[in-house]
Amino acid sequence: MSEQFAEQFAEEPDRVRPEEPARLTAWVRGEVQGVGFRWFTRAAALRIGRLVGFALNLGDGRVQIVAEGTRADCGHLLEWLRSGDTPGHVDGVTEIWDTPRGGYRGFAIR
């Protein structure tokens, strides 16, 4: 776990627990379509492990990612999305957190 992510948990120990189930929905804007972004996102989710969900190109040029797993694992995926180690060029990532809804089998590219 990165130091920044670990510090977040240390500052709010009663509010956020890394092992609790979570749903991350993220919208990534920039040059993220036509560059393999969804494929690399899926690969990152599989590398992290225990994440299910999908990556989807949107009509406005963004990519939407929905990931369910532990708060920590979803957080690792979010860190990767913001890391600059993605294909294309990410101008920004907007995310919301929620409780998991279930119904996903693996991590899909849509």
KENU-931189 format. One record per atom (N, C-alpha, C): residue in one letter; atom name; x, y, z. Coordinates in steps of 0.2 Angstrom, whole numbers, padded with zeros to 4 digits. Example, Ala and Ser with C-alpha at 12.3 -4.5 7.8 and 13.67 -1.06 7.14 Angstrom:
2
r code = A	site = N	xx = 0066	yy = -0028	zz = 0039
r code = A	site = CA	xx = 0062	yy = -0022	zz = 0039
r code = A	site = C	xx = 0066	yy = -0016	zz = 0039
r code = S	site = N	xx = 0064	yy = -0011	zz = 0035
r code = S	site = CA	xx = 0068	yy = -0005	zz = 0036
r code = S	site = C	xx = 0064	yy = 0000	zz = 0039
END
This chain:
110
r code = M	site = N	xx = 0004	yy = -0006	zz = 0000
r code = M	site = CA	xx = 0000	yy = 0000	zz = 0000
r code = M	site = C	xx = 0004	yy = 0006	zz = 0000
r code = S	site = N	xx = 0003	yy = 0011	zz = -0004
r code = S	site = CA	xx = 0007	yy = 0017	zz = -0004
r code = S	site = C	xx = 0007	yy = 0021	zz = 0002
r code = E	site = N	xx = 0012	yy = 0025	zz = 0003
r code = E	site = CA	xx = 0012	yy = 0029	zz = 0010
r code = E	site = C	xx = 0006	yy = 0034	zz = 0010
r code = Q	site = N	xx = 0004	yy = 0037	zz = 0004
r code = Q	site = CA	xx = -0001	yy = 0042	zz = 0004
r code = Q	site = C	xx = -0008	yy = 0038	zz = 0006
r code = F	site = N	xx = -0009	yy = 0033	zz = 0003
r code = F	site = CA	xx = -0015	yy = 0029	zz = 0004
r code = F	site = C	xx = -0015	yy = 0027	zz = 0011
r code = A	site = N	xx = -0010	yy = 0024	zz = 0014
r code = A	site = CA	xx = -0010	yy = 0022	zz = 0021
r code = A	site = C	xx = -0011	yy = 0028	zz = 0026
r code = E	site = N	xx = -0008	yy = 0034	zz = 0024
r code = E	site = CA	xx = -0009	yy = 0039	zz = 0028
r code = E	site = C	xx = -0017	yy = 0041	zz = 0029
r code = Q	site = N	xx = -0020	yy = 0041	zz = 0023
r code = Q	site = CA	xx = -0027	yy = 0042	zz = 0023
r code = Q	site = C	xx = -0031	yy = 0038	zz = 0028
r code = F	site = N	xx = -0029	yy = 0031	zz = 0028
r code = F	site = CA	xx = -0032	yy = 0027	zz = 0033
r code = F	site = C	xx = -0031	yy = 0029	zz = 0040
r code = A	site = N	xx = -0024	yy = 0031	zz = 0041
r code = A	site = CA	xx = -0022	yy = 0032	zz = 0048
r code = A	site = C	xx = -0026	yy = 0039	zz = 0051
r code = E	site = N	xx = -0027	yy = 0043	zz = 0046
r code = E	site = CA	xx = -0030	yy = 0050	zz = 0048
r code = E	site = C	xx = -0038	yy = 0049	zz = 0050
r code = E	site = N	xx = -0041	yy = 0044	zz = 0047
r code = E	site = CA	xx = -0048	yy = 0043	zz = 0047
r code = E	site = C	xx = -0049	yy = 0035	zz = 0049
r code = P	site = N	xx = -0047	yy = 0033	zz = 0055
r code = P	site = CA	xx = -0047	yy = 0026	zz = 0056
r code = P	site = C	xx = -0054	yy = 0023	zz = 0057
r code = D	site = N	xx = -0059	yy = 0027	zz = 0059
r code = D	site = CA	xx = -0066	yy = 0025	zz = 0061
r code = D	site = C	xx = -0070	yy = 0026	zz = 0055
r code = R	site = N	xx = -0068	yy = 0030	zz = 0050
r code = R	site = CA	xx = -0072	yy = 0031	zz = 0044
r code = R	site = C	xx = -0071	yy = 0026	zz = 0038
r code = V	site = N	xx = -0064	yy = 0025	zz = 0037
r code = V	site = CA	xx = -0062	yy = 0021	zz = 0031
r code = V	site = C	xx = -0058	yy = 0015	zz = 0033
r code = R	site = N	xx = -0060	yy = 0010	zz = 0031
r code = R	site = CA	xx = -0056	yy = 0004	zz = 0033
r code = R	site = C	xx = -0054	yy = 0000	zz = 0026
r code = P	site = N	xx = -0047	yy = -0001	zz = 0026
r code = P	site = CA	xx = -0045	yy = -0004	zz = 0019
r code = P	site = C	xx = -0048	yy = -0010	zz = 0017
r code = E	site = N	xx = -0050	yy = -0014	zz = 0022
r code = E	site = CA	xx = -0053	yy = -0021	zz = 0021
r code = E	site = C	xx = -0060	yy = -0021	zz = 0019
r code = E	site = N	xx = -0064	yy = -0015	zz = 0020
r code = E	site = CA	xx = -0071	yy = -0016	zz = 0019
r code = E	site = C	xx = -0072	yy = -0016	zz = 0012
r code = P	site = N	xx = -0078	yy = -0019	zz = 0010
r code = P	site = CA	xx = -0080	yy = -0019	zz = 0003
r code = P	site = C	xx = -0082	yy = -0012	zz = 0000
r code = A	site = N	xx = -0080	yy = -0011	zz = -0006
r code = A	site = CA	xx = -0081	yy = -0004	zz = -0009
r code = A	site = C	xx = -0083	yy = -0005	zz = -0016
r code = R	site = N	xx = -0086	yy = 0001	zz = -0019
r code = R	site = CA	xx = -0087	yy = 0001	zz = -0026
r code = R	site = C	xx = -0084	yy = 0008	zz = -0028
r code = L	site = N	xx = -0079	yy = 0008	zz = -0033
r code = L	site = CA	xx = -0076	yy = 0014	zz = -0036
r code = L	site = C	xx = -0079	yy = 0015	zz = -0043
r code = T	site = N	xx = -0082	yy = 0021	zz = -0044
r code = T	site = CA	xx = -0083	yy = 0023	zz = -0051
r code = T	site = C	xx = -0079	yy = 0029	zz = -0052
r code = A	site = N	xx = -0075	yy = 0028	zz = -0058
r code = A	site = CA	xx = -0070	yy = 0033	zz = -0060
r code = A	site = C	xx = -0071	yy = 0035	zz = -0067
r code = W	site = N	xx = -0071	yy = 0042	zz = -0068
r code = W	site = CA	xx = -0071	yy = 0044	zz = -0075
r code = W	site = C	xx = -0065	yy = 0047	zz = -0077
r code = V	site = N	xx = -0061	yy = 0045	zz = -0082
r code = V	site = CA	xx = -0055	yy = 0047	zz = -0084
r code = V	site = C	xx = -0055	yy = 0051	zz = -0090
r code = R	site = N	xx = -0053	yy = 0057	zz = -0090
r code = R	site = CA	xx = -0053	yy = 0062	zz = -0096
r code = R	site = C	xx = -0046	yy = 0063	zz = -0098
r code = G	site = N	xx = -0045	yy = 0065	zz = -0104
r code = G	site = CA	xx = -0039	yy = 0066	zz = -0108
r code = G	site = C	xx = -0039	yy = 0062	zz = -0114
r code = E	site = N	xx = -0033	yy = 0060	zz = -0116
r code = E	site = CA	xx = -0032	yy = 0056	zz = -0122
r code = E	site = C	xx = -0032	yy = 0049	zz = -0120
r code = V	site = N	xx = -0038	yy = 0046	zz = -0119
r code = V	site = CA	xx = -0038	yy = 0039	zz = -0116
r code = V	site = C	xx = -0042	yy = 0034	zz = -0120
r code = Q	site = N	xx = -0044	yy = 0036	zz = -0126
r code = Q	site = CA	xx = -0048	yy = 0032	zz = -0131
r code = Q	site = C	xx = -0043	yy = 0031	zz = -0137
r code = G	site = N	xx = -0043	yy = 0024	zz = -0139
r code = G	site = CA	xx = -0039	yy = 0023	zz = -0145
r code = G	site = C	xx = -0032	yy = 0022	zz = -0143
r code = V	site = N	xx = -0030	yy = 0021	zz = -0137
r code = V	site = CA	xx = -0023	yy = 0020	zz = -0135
r code = V	site = C	xx = -0022	yy = 0014	zz = -0131
r code = G	site = N	xx = -0027	yy = 0009	zz = -0130
r code = G	site = CA	xx = -0027	yy = 0003	zz = -0126
r code = G	site = C	xx = -0028	yy = 0004	zz = -0119
r code = F	site = N	xx = -0031	yy = 0010	zz = -0117
r code = F	site = CA	xx = -0033	yy = 0012	zz = -0110
r code = F	site = C	xx = -0037	yy = 0007	zz = -0106
r code = R	site = N	xx = -0042	yy = 0005	zz = -0109
r code = R	site = CA	xx = -0047	yy = 0000	zz = -0106
r code = R	site = C	xx = -0043	yy = -0007	zz = -0105
r code = W	site = N	xx = -0039	yy = -0009	zz = -0110
r code = W	site = CA	xx = -0036	yy = -0015	zz = -0109
r code = W	site = C	xx = -0030	yy = -0015	zz = -0104
r code = F	site = N	xx = -0027	yy = -0009	zz = -0103
r code = F	site = CA	xx = -0022	yy = -0009	zz = -0098
r code = F	site = C	xx = -0025	yy = -0008	zz = -0091
r code = T	site = N	xx = -0031	yy = -0005	zz = -0091
r code = T	site = CA	xx = -0035	yy = -0004	zz = -0085
r code = T	site = C	xx = -0037	yy = -0011	zz = -0082
r code = R	site = N	xx = -0039	yy = -0015	zz = -0087
r code = R	site = CA	xx = -0041	yy = -0022	zz = -0085
r code = R	site = C	xx = -0035	yy = -0026	zz = -0082
r code = A	site = N	xx = -0029	yy = -0025	zz = -0086
r code = A	site = CA	xx = -0023	yy = -0028	zz = -0084
r code = A	site = C	xx = -0021	yy = -0026	zz = -0077
r code = A	site = N	xx = -0022	yy = -0020	zz = -0075
r code = A	site = CA	xx = -0020	yy = -0017	zz = -0069
r code = A	site = C	xx = -0025	yy = -0020	zz = -0063
r code = A	site = N	xx = -0031	yy = -0020	zz = -0065
r code = A	site = CA	xx = -0036	yy = -0023	zz = -0060
r code = A	site = C	xx = -0034	yy = -0030	zz = -0059
r code = L	site = N	xx = -0033	yy = -0034	zz = -0064
r code = L	site = CA	xx = -0031	yy = -0041	zz = -0063
r code = L	site = C	xx = -0024	yy = -0042	zz = -0059
r code = R	site = N	xx = -0020	yy = -0037	zz = -0060
r code = R	site = CA	xx = -0013	yy = -0038	zz = -0057
r code = R	site = C	xx = -0014	yy = -0036	zz = -0049
r code = I	site = N	xx = -0019	yy = -0031	zz = -0048
r code = I	site = CA	xx = -0020	yy = -0030	zz = -0041
r code = I	site = C	xx = -0024	yy = -0036	zz = -0038
r code = G	site = N	xx = -0028	yy = -0039	zz = -0042
r code = G	site = CA	xx = -0032	yy = -0045	zz = -0039
r code = G	site = C	xx = -0038	yy = -0043	zz = -0035
r code = R	site = N	xx = -0043	yy = -0048	zz = -0035
r code = R	site = CA	xx = -0049	yy = -0048	zz = -0031
r code = R	site = C	xx = -0053	yy = -0042	zz = -0033
r code = L	site = N	xx = -0052	yy = -0039	zz = -0039
r code = L	site = CA	xx = -0057	yy = -0033	zz = -0042
r code = L	site = C	xx = -0061	yy = -0036	zz = -0047
r code = V	site = N	xx = -0067	yy = -0034	zz = -0047
r code = V	site = CA	xx = -0072	yy = -0036	zz = -0053
r code = V	site = C	xx = -0075	yy = -0029	zz = -0055
r code = G	site = N	xx = -0077	yy = -0029	zz = -0061
r code = G	site = CA	xx = -0080	yy = -0023	zz = -0064
r code = G	site = C	xx = -0079	yy = -0022	zz = -0071
r code = F	site = N	xx = -0078	yy = -0016	zz = -0074
r code = F	site = CA	xx = -0077	yy = -0015	zz = -0081
r code = F	site = C	xx = -0074	yy = -0008	zz = -0082
r code = A	site = N	xx = -0072	yy = -0008	zz = -0088
r code = A	site = CA	xx = -0069	yy = -0001	zz = -0091
r code = A	site = C	xx = -0073	yy = 0000	zz = -0098
r code = L	site = N	xx = -0076	yy = 0006	zz = -0099
r code = L	site = CA	xx = -0080	yy = 0007	zz = -0104
r code = L	site = C	xx = -0079	yy = 0014	zz = -0107
r code = N	site = N	xx = -0078	yy = 0014	zz = -0114
r code = N	site = CA	xx = -0077	yy = 0021	zz = -0118
r code = N	site = C	xx = -0084	yy = 0024	zz = -0118
r code = L	site = N	xx = -0084	yy = 0031	zz = -0116
r code = L	site = CA	xx = -0090	yy = 0035	zz = -0116
r code = L	site = C	xx = -0090	yy = 0039	zz = -0123
r code = G	site = N	xx = -0096	yy = 0041	zz = -0125
r code = G	site = CA	xx = -0096	yy = 0045	zz = -0131
r code = G	site = C	xx = -0093	yy = 0052	zz = -0131
r code = D	site = N	xx = -0091	yy = 0055	zz = -0125
r code = D	site = CA	xx = -0088	yy = 0061	zz = -0124
r code = D	site = C	xx = -0081	yy = 0061	zz = -0124
r code = G	site = N	xx = -0078	yy = 0055	zz = -0125
r code = G	site = CA	xx = -0071	yy = 0054	zz = -0125
r code = G	site = C	xx = -0068	yy = 0052	zz = -0118
r code = R	site = N	xx = -0072	yy = 0051	zz = -0113
r code = R	site = CA	xx = -0069	yy = 0049	zz = -0107
r code = R	site = C	xx = -0069	yy = 0041	zz = -0107
r code = V	site = N	xx = -0066	yy = 0038	zz = -0102
r code = V	site = CA	xx = -0067	yy = 0031	zz = -0100
r code = V	site = C	xx = -0070	yy = 0031	zz = -0093
r code = Q	site = N	xx = -0075	yy = 0027	zz = -0092
r code = Q	site = CA	xx = -0078	yy = 0025	zz = -0086
r code = Q	site = C	xx = -0075	yy = 0019	zz = -0083
r code = I	site = N	xx = -0073	yy = 0019	zz = -0077
r code = I	site = CA	xx = -0071	yy = 0012	zz = -0074
r code = I	site = C	xx = -0076	yy = 0011	zz = -0068
r code = V	site = N	xx = -0078	yy = 0005	zz = -0067
r code = V	site = CA	xx = -0082	yy = 0003	zz = -0061
r code = V	site = C	xx = -0078	yy = -0003	zz = -0058
r code = A	site = N	xx = -0076	yy = -0002	zz = -0052
r code = A	site = CA	xx = -0072	yy = -0008	zz = -0049
r code = A	site = C	xx = -0075	yy = -0009	zz = -0042
r code = E	site = N	xx = -0076	yy = -0016	zz = -0040
r code = E	site = CA	xx = -0078	yy = -0018	zz = -0034
r code = E	site = C	xx = -0073	yy = -0022	zz = -0031
r code = G	site = N	xx = -0072	yy = -0022	zz = -0025
r code = G	site = CA	xx = -0067	yy = -0026	zz = -0021
r code = G	site = C	xx = -0066	yy = -0023	zz = -0014
r code = T	site = N	xx = -0060	yy = -0023	zz = -0011
r code = T	site = CA	xx = -0059	yy = -0020	zz = -0005
r code = T	site = C	xx = -0058	yy = -0013	zz = -0006
r code = R	site = N	xx = -0059	yy = -0008	zz = -0001
r code = R	site = CA	xx = -0057	yy = -0001	zz = -0002
r code = R	site = C	xx = -0050	yy = 0000	zz = -0004
r code = A	site = N	xx = -0045	yy = -0004	zz = -0001
r code = A	site = CA	xx = -0038	yy = -0004	zz = -0002
r code = A	site = C	xx = -0037	yy = -0006	zz = -0010
r code = D	site = N	xx = -0040	yy = -0011	zz = -0012
r code = D	site = CA	xx = -0038	yy = -0013	zz = -0019
r code = D	site = C	xx = -0041	yy = -0008	zz = -0024
r code = C	site = N	xx = -0047	yy = -0006	zz = -0023
r code = C	site = CA	xx = -0050	yy = -0001	zz = -0027
r code = C	site = C	xx = -0045	yy = 0006	zz = -0027
r code = G	site = N	xx = -0043	yy = 0007	zz = -0021
r code = G	site = CA	xx = -0038	yy = 0013	zz = -0020
r code = G	site = C	xx = -0032	yy = 0012	zz = -0024
r code = H	site = N	xx = -0029	yy = 0006	zz = -0024
r code = H	site = CA	xx = -0023	yy = 0005	zz = -0028
r code = H	site = C	xx = -0025	yy = 0006	zz = -0036
r code = L	site = N	xx = -0031	yy = 0004	zz = -0038
r code = L	site = CA	xx = -0032	yy = 0005	zz = -0045
r code = L	site = C	xx = -0033	yy = 0012	zz = -0046
r code = L	site = N	xx = -0036	yy = 0016	zz = -0042
r code = L	site = CA	xx = -0037	yy = 0023	zz = -0043
r code = L	site = C	xx = -0030	yy = 0027	zz = -0043
r code = E	site = N	xx = -0025	yy = 0025	zz = -0039
r code = E	site = CA	xx = -0019	yy = 0027	zz = -0039
r code = E	site = C	xx = -0015	yy = 0026	zz = -0045
r code = W	site = N	xx = -0016	yy = 0020	zz = -0048
r code = W	site = CA	xx = -0013	yy = 0019	zz = -0055
r code = W	site = C	xx = -0016	yy = 0023	zz = -0060
r code = L	site = N	xx = -0023	yy = 0024	zz = -0060
r code = L	site = CA	xx = -0026	yy = 0029	zz = -0065
r code = L	site = C	xx = -0023	yy = 0036	zz = -0065
r code = R	site = N	xx = -0021	yy = 0038	zz = -0059
r code = R	site = CA	xx = -0018	yy = 0045	zz = -0058
r code = R	site = C	xx = -0011	yy = 0045	zz = -0058
r code = S	site = N	xx = -0007	yy = 0039	zz = -0060
r code = S	site = CA	xx = 0000	yy = 0039	zz = -0059
r code = S	site = C	xx = 0004	yy = 0041	zz = -0065
r code = G	site = N	xx = 0001	yy = 0042	zz = -0070
r code = G	site = CA	xx = 0005	yy = 0044	zz = -0076
r code = G	site = C	xx = 0008	yy = 0038	zz = -0080
r code = D	site = N	xx = 0007	yy = 0032	zz = -0077
r code = D	site = CA	xx = 0010	yy = 0026	zz = -0080
r code = D	site = C	xx = 0004	yy = 0023	zz = -0084
r code = T	site = N	xx = -0001	yy = 0026	zz = -0087
r code = T	site = CA	xx = -0006	yy = 0024	zz = -0091
r code = T	site = C	xx = -0004	yy = 0025	zz = -0098
r code = P	site = N	xx = -0008	yy = 0022	zz = -0103
r code = P	site = CA	xx = -0007	yy = 0023	zz = -0110
r code = P	site = C	xx = -0011	yy = 0030	zz = -0111
r code = G	site = N	xx = -0009	yy = 0033	zz = -0116
r code = G	site = CA	xx = -0012	yy = 0040	zz = -0118
r code = G	site = C	xx = -0010	yy = 0045	zz = -0113
r code = H	site = N	xx = -0014	yy = 0050	zz = -0112
r code = H	site = CA	xx = -0013	yy = 0055	zz = -0107
r code = H	site = C	xx = -0019	yy = 0057	zz = -0103
r code = V	site = N	xx = -0018	yy = 0056	zz = -0097
r code = V	site = CA	xx = -0024	yy = 0057	zz = -0092
r code = V	site = C	xx = -0023	yy = 0065	zz = -0090
r code = D	site = N	xx = -0029	yy = 0068	zz = -0091
r code = D	site = CA	xx = -0029	yy = 0075	zz = -0089
r code = D	site = C	xx = -0032	yy = 0076	zz = -0082
r code = G	site = N	xx = -0036	yy = 0071	zz = -0080
r code = G	site = CA	xx = -0039	yy = 0071	zz = -0073
r code = G	site = C	xx = -0044	yy = 0065	zz = -0072
r code = V	site = N	xx = -0045	yy = 0063	zz = -0066
r code = V	site = CA	xx = -0049	yy = 0058	zz = -0064
r code = V	site = C	xx = -0054	yy = 0060	zz = -0059
r code = T	site = N	xx = -0060	yy = 0059	zz = -0060
r code = T	site = CA	xx = -0066	yy = 0060	zz = -0055
r code = T	site = C	xx = -0068	yy = 0054	zz = -0053
r code = E	site = N	xx = -0069	yy = 0053	zz = -0046
r code = E	site = CA	xx = -0071	yy = 0047	zz = -0043
r code = E	site = C	xx = -0077	yy = 0048	zz = -0038
r code = I	site = N	xx = -0081	yy = 0043	zz = -0037
r code = I	site = CA	xx = -0086	yy = 0042	zz = -0032
r code = I	site = C	xx = -0085	yy = 0035	zz = -0029
r code = W	site = N	xx = -0086	yy = 0035	zz = -0022
r code = W	site = CA	xx = -0086	yy = 0029	zz = -0019
r code = W	site = C	xx = -0093	yy = 0027	zz = -0016
r code = D	site = N	xx = -0095	yy = 0020	zz = -0016
r code = D	site = CA	xx = -0101	yy = 0018	zz = -0014
r code = D	site = C	xx = -0100	yy = 0011	zz = -0012
r code = T	site = N	xx = -0106	yy = 0008	zz = -0010
r code = T	site = CA	xx = -0106	yy = 0001	zz = -0007
r code = T	site = C	xx = -0107	yy = -0003	zz = -0014
r code = P	site = N	xx = -0103	yy = -0009	zz = -0014
r code = P	site = CA	xx = -0104	yy = -0014	zz = -0019
r code = P	site = C	xx = -0111	yy = -0016	zz = -0021
r code = R	site = N	xx = -0112	yy = -0017	zz = -0027
r code = R	site = CA	xx = -0119	yy = -0019	zz = -0029
r code = R	site = C	xx = -0119	yy = -0026	zz = -0032
r code = G	site = N	xx = -0113	yy = -0029	zz = -0033
r code = G	site = CA	xx = -0112	yy = -0036	zz = -0035
r code = G	site = C	xx = -0114	yy = -0037	zz = -0042
r code = G	site = N	xx = -0114	yy = -0043	zz = -0045
r code = G	site = CA	xx = -0116	yy = -0045	zz = -0051
r code = G	site = C	xx = -0111	yy = -0045	zz = -0057
r code = Y	site = N	xx = -0105	yy = -0044	zz = -0055
r code = Y	site = CA	xx = -0099	yy = -0044	zz = -0060
r code = Y	site = C	xx = -0095	yy = -0050	zz = -0059
r code = R	site = N	xx = -0093	yy = -0053	zz = -0065
r code = R	site = CA	xx = -0089	yy = -0059	zz = -0065
r code = R	site = C	xx = -0083	yy = -0057	zz = -0068
r code = G	site = N	xx = -0078	yy = -0056	zz = -0064
r code = G	site = CA	xx = -0071	yy = -0054	zz = -0067
r code = G	site = C	xx = -0071	yy = -0046	zz = -0069
r code = F	site = N	xx = -0066	yy = -0044	zz = -0073
r code = F	site = CA	xx = -0066	yy = -0037	zz = -0075
r code = F	site = C	xx = -0066	yy = -0037	zz = -0082
r code = A	site = N	xx = -0071	yy = -0034	zz = -0085
r code = A	site = CA	xx = -0073	yy = -0034	zz = -0092
r code = A	site = C	xx = -0071	yy = -0027	zz = -0096
r code = I	site = N	xx = -0070	yy = -0028	zz = -0102
r code = I	site = CA	xx = -0069	yy = -0022	zz = -0106
r code = I	site = C	xx = -0075	yy = -0022	zz = -0110
r code = R	site = N	xx = -0079	yy = -0016	zz = -0110
r code = R	site = CA	xx = -0085	yy = -0015	zz = -0113
r code = R	site = C	xx = -0084	yy = -0010	zz = -0119
END
